[in-house]
Amino acid sequence: MATSFAKQCNEDFGGLKVTVEVHQKSSSVLSQDEILKALVKFCKSHAFSPSFTQAIREDIHLSKHIENITLWDASENIMSSNTNTICQGENMSFHAFRLHTAQHEDEMLDAENNDLPAASHWLLPSEAFHGVWESLVYDTDIKENLLSYASTSLLFADKGVDQNIIAWNRVVLLHGPPGTGKTSLCHALAQKLAIRLSHHFSYASLLEVNSHSLFSKWFSESGKLVMKMFKKVEELVEDENHLIFLLIDEVESLTAARSAVQSGTEPSDAIRVVNALLTQIDRLKRHKNVFILATSNVTGKIDLAFIDRADIKFFVGFPSAAAIYSIFRSCIEELSRVKIIQPKGLLLQNASLASNPDLPVDKMHAFGDCEHSLNLFKISKASEGLSGRTLRKLPFLAHARFVRKVGSVTLGEFLEVLSQIVEMQFKERNELHDT
């Protein structure tokens, strides 16, 4: 756990102007407290400028221990390196972390003398989820709202707010069509909170429930298996220094509406599963170190009692053209980094500028390459209706289908093949729909 110095730096979680996340090298022998002290001392004498991160890399002491540093503003945007903010400890929140490199372990349950992999157990922060938060792009401030929700949950618990007077359950429900990033957002949120709340908790875990196995394979025992699963969770949360995230993906598998059961359209064992799940959620809410994250593609099938227990419910839909532009832009930046694309100019960061064909010529060099940016926005507009999961695949598919060469391509050439693959996606989808 971070020491008193780190706790002092972070005691106003969620309320400071700038959040600094320090990725500590696995080879570093310093404690988090020592890393943060050294960094704060460094920040007080350096302006955050284009040379700021380079100055850290060149610092003999810090470069041995710090892999990377990310600075976020109050709206959870990565701060651009051209701001001239002076780094001062009193208006910054510091969080140091190391990544766990081990893969997940299966939590096993006994089901009719057979071992059942009931959940995958990840130690957080995990290398498997590193960078996922940054890669997710939404039209709303859903990420900021989720962090604020977690902050308030912890604040109310720390202040001893009576839950009989003001109720909250630490249950989040993300719903929407498949492929919109709901599960990835849960992974990323757990990772982010494990880092941001490290001054409260010594360690953190993510348990991803295998809901289909719990319900479908050992049907007659489903209710008992849910109880056993939550018993394992309760054993973990008894350690108040252990932050637990319980992810129930496609929660409708475990919370089938009891009205459907009573009408005979769902099997009778489903009602025992729902009752067991609701009972265990009510038992867990007394622990401040557990959050339940649930996703659903079909909210109409979820029992209303579960929906009522969710403190917040966010709809995660398909991205707009502006969000798609940001996704494609990040993909192009990555391909440029590895020299698969050789761009002649920088794409505009702001999609609203990119969508403006009347941007004055004298602004071109100040903001970036307007012609290619406008072209990318047109491609983004044509991509509306595709899921985030599909959009992230398109740059790969475009290169594999149309480029077919080892050497690099120009940005203009790549945008041309990206446009072709987008058109092809809709054509293939229509063909599948018609067959």
N, C-alpha and C positions, 0 to 999 in steps of 0.2 A: 504494500500500500504506500502511496505517496506520503511523505512526512509532513510535519507542520508547516514548513515553508510552502510546499506545493498546495496544501489545503488553504493557506492564506491567499495564495494567488488565485484560487478557484472558488472562493467562498460565495461569490456572487454569480454562480453558474447561470448562464442565459442572459445576464443583464449587462455584460461588458460590451464595449464597442468592437473589440477585435479579439478573436479566438486564435490562439497559436497552437498547432498540433506538431509535436516534435517526434519524428520517427527515429527511434534510437537504434543504432547498429546492433546486431546480435552479438558482435564481438566486444562491445563496450562493457567495461567492468565498473562503470560508475552507476550509482543509484539514480533513480529518477530525480530525487531531490538535488543531487549534485549537478545533474544535467541542467535542470531548470535554473539553478543559481548562476551557473556559468553563462547561460543564455540571456538571462535578464541583465546581467552585468554587461554583456556584449551589446544588447539592444539599447541600453541607455546611452551608449556612445556612438551609435550608428543610425543614420536615417534610413528608412525603408525606401530604397531607390532601385533602379535596374541593377545596381552592383551589390545589392544587399546579400542575396543568396550566394553570390560569388565570393563576397567577403567572408562569409561563414565557411565556405569550402577552403578558403585560403588560410583561415585561422588554424594554427598548428594544434591547439588544444581541442576545439570543437569538431574539426574535421575528422578526428579519430573516433568520435562517438556518435555523430549525427548523420543519419542516412539522408534525411530530407526534412524540410520544414514547409508547412502549409499555413497560410494566414487567411482567415475568413472574416468578412465584415458582419455587421449586426443582422443582415438579411441572409446570411449563410451563402454569400457569394465569395469565390476565391478572389482575394484582393489582387488587382493587377500591379505589376512591378513598377508602374510609372507614377504611382502616388507618392507623395512626399511626406507621409505620416512619420513623425518621430516616434520610435518605439519606446514607450514608457510603461513600466510595470503596473502602474496604478490603473491604466485604462486597457489592460490586456489580460486575457485569461490564458494560462499556459497549461498544456497537457502533454506529458511525455509518455511514450508507449513503445513496447517491443511487440513484434508479430510472432504468434505461435505458428510454426511451420508444419506441425503434425496434422495429418488428415483426421477426419472425424472418427469416433468410435461408436459402435452400435450399442444402444441400451437394450438388453434382452429381457423378455418376459417369458414365463413358463405358461404355455397354452396347451393343455391336454398332453403334457409330458413332451412337448416340442418347444424348442427355443424360438421365440418370435422377435425379430428386430423391430421393436416398437418405436424407436426414435434414434436419430443420429445426434451425437453429442459433440459439439464443437467448443474448443477453448478459444476465448476471445481476448484481444483482437486477433483474428486469424489471417494468415497470408492469403487464404482462399477468397476472402471478401475485401481485400485491400484494393482501393480505388473504385469500388462499386458505387459508393455514394456520389462521387464526383461524376461518374458516367451517366447517372440517371437525370433526365431532363423532363421537367413537367411545366405545364402552362400555369399552374397554380403554385401557391407557396406551401404545398403539402409537407415538404421536408422541414421547413422552418416550424410549421405548426406541430409536427410530431415531436420535435425537440422541445418546444415550449410546453407541450403536454407532459412530457417526461419530467421536465424541470418542476412544473407545478405539482405533479404527483409526489415527487420527492420532498418538495418544500412543505406541503401539507402534512406529510408523514413526520418529517423532522420537527415541525411545530406542534405535533400532537393534536391535530384537528380531529374531533370526534366524528367517526364515520357513520354513527347513528344519526348525526345531525346533517352533515354534508357527506354525501355518498360518492365514492368513486371506486372502481374495480380494477384499474390498470389493465383494461382489455381494449384492444384496438382492432377494428375490422376494416380491412381494405377490400373493396369489391369492384368488379368491372369485368370486361371481356378478357379472354385469355391473351397472353402475350404482351400485356401492358406494363409489366414490371412490378407486379404486386409482391411476389415472393422475393425478388431481388431487393425491393425496397425494405422488406422486413429484415433480410440479411444485413443490408447496409445500415439500417437503423440500430440494430443490435450491436454491430461493430462500432458505430459512431458513439453510442451511449456508453459502451464499455470503455472507450477512450475518455470521453468527457466526464464520466462519473468515477474515474479511477481514484479520485481523492476521497470518495465515500466507500468504495469497495475494493478489497484486495485483489479480487479476480472475478472473472465473468465467464458465463457459459451460454451457449445456445443449444436448446433441445428442439429438434425438428421432428414432430410427431409423424409417424407413418400411419395416417388415419385410414387409408384403404386396407392395410393389413389388419389393423385393429378391428375393423368392422366386417370385412368380407370373408377372411380366411377361416376364422373361428367364430362363426356367426352366433351360435348359441351362448358363447361366453363373452360376447363383446362388452356387455356392461361390466363384468368382472375385470376384464382386461383394461378398460378405461380407469377403473379404480386402482388397479395395480400400477398403471402408468403414473397416475398422479401421486401415488404413495412414494414413488421414486423421486418425483419432483419435490414433494414435501421434505424428504430427507435432505435434499440439496439446499433448500431455502432455509432450513433450520440454522445454517451457518449464516449469520447476518452480514458477514464480510463477502459473501458470494452473491453476485448479481446474476439472476437467472432470466433468460428470455425463452418462453415456450412458444414455438411457432406451430400453428395448426393450419397447414395448407389445405385448401379446398375443404373448409370446415363443414360445408353442407353434408359431407360424407358421415360426419359424427353427430350432426345436429338436425337431422331430418325433421321437418315440421310435424308435430304430434297430431295436428289436424288430419294430415295425410295418413298417419298410422290408424287413427280412429275410423277413417273412411275406408280403410282396407287397401289403399294404394301403396302402403309401405308395410314391411314385415313388422310383427309385434315386438321383436327384440329391439327395434330402433328406439322405442320409448324408454327402455332401460338404459340405453346408451346416452340419450339426451339427459335423462334424470341424473345419471352418474356424472356427466360432464358439468352440468349446472351446479350440482352439489359441491364438486371439487373446486370450481371457480369461486364459489362463496367461501370456501375454507381458506383459499389462498390469499384472499384480499386483505387479510390481517397482516400479511408480510409485505414490508415496503421494498424488498429486494427482488420482486418477481414481476415481470410484465408478460401478458399473454397477447401474442400477435396472431391474428387470424386473417386468412384470405378466402375469397369466394368468387366463383364465376357465375353462380346462380343463386342470388340472394333470396329469391322467392321460395326456395326449398329449405331455408334455415328457420328453425323454430323461433318464434317471436320472443320467447323468454331469453334466448341467447343474445338476440339483437338488442334487447333492452339492457342487457348487462354490459354491452360494449359502450365505453365512455364516449368514444368518438368513432365515427363511421365516414370514411373517405371513399368517394368514387374515383377510380383511376381509369380514365378513358384513353382513347387513341390520341396521339399528340397532334397539335395544330401545326400549320406550316412554319410558324416561328420556332417552335420546339424542334421540329424536324430539321430545320436549318442548323440549329445548334448541334444536333446529333451528327449530321453529315459533316459539319465543320470540324468537329472533334475527330471524326474518322479520317478526314483529309489531313489534319495536323499530325496524326499518328503515322500515316503513310508517308508524309513529308519527313517526319523525324527519322524514319528508317530508309529514306531516299528511294522509295518506290515511286513517289511523285516528286517531280522537280518543279515547284511553283515559281512563277515569275513575280508574283506579288502576294501580299497577305490578304486573306479574305476578311471582309468586314465582320467585326464581332457582333454588332447589333443587327438583328434581323430586320428591324424597322428601317434602318438605313439601307440594308441590302435590297429591300423591296422597293426602293425609291429610284426609279429610272431617271428622275430629273435632278439628281444630286449634282451640284455645280462641279465642273471639271477641276476647279482649283481646290476642291475638297478631296479629290481622289487620292493624292499622295498623303494627305493628313490622316485619312481613315483607312485606306487600303485599296485593293484592286476592285473597283466598282463593277467593271464588266463581268468578271468571273463571279463576283458576289451576287449580282443580279441574276445571273444564269443559275447559280446554285439555289437561289430563292425560288425561281420558277420550277426547278426540279422538286424542291421541297413542297411547293404548292400542289404539284402533280402527284405527290406521294401521300397526300392526306387520305386517311382510311386504312393505312398500313400500321401494324403494331410496332412498338419499339423493338421487340424481338426480331421482327423481319427487317426493320430498317438497319439494324446493326450488322445484318448479314449481307446487305446489298453491295457495299464496297468490295467485299471478297468475291461475291458472285459476278460483279461487273468485270473485275480483273480476270477471273477464271474463264468467263464466257467470251469476252471480247478482246482483251489485251493480248494474252497468250505469248508473252515474252518475258525474259528474265530482267532485262534492263528497265530503267525508269521511264516514265511517261510524263508529259507535261500536264499541268493542271487542266488546261483546256481540253486535252485529249481525254483525260479521266472523267471530266464532267460530261462529255459527250457519251461515253459508255455507261456512265451512271444513269443518265437519262434513258438510255435504251433498256437497261435492266429494270428500271421502274415500270416502264411501259409493259415489259414482258411479265412482270409480277401480276399486274391486273389482268392481262390476257390469260395467263395460266389459271388464275383464280376463277375467271368466268368459265373457262373450259371445264374445270373441276366441278363447278356448280351445275353445269348443264348435263354432265354425265350421270 
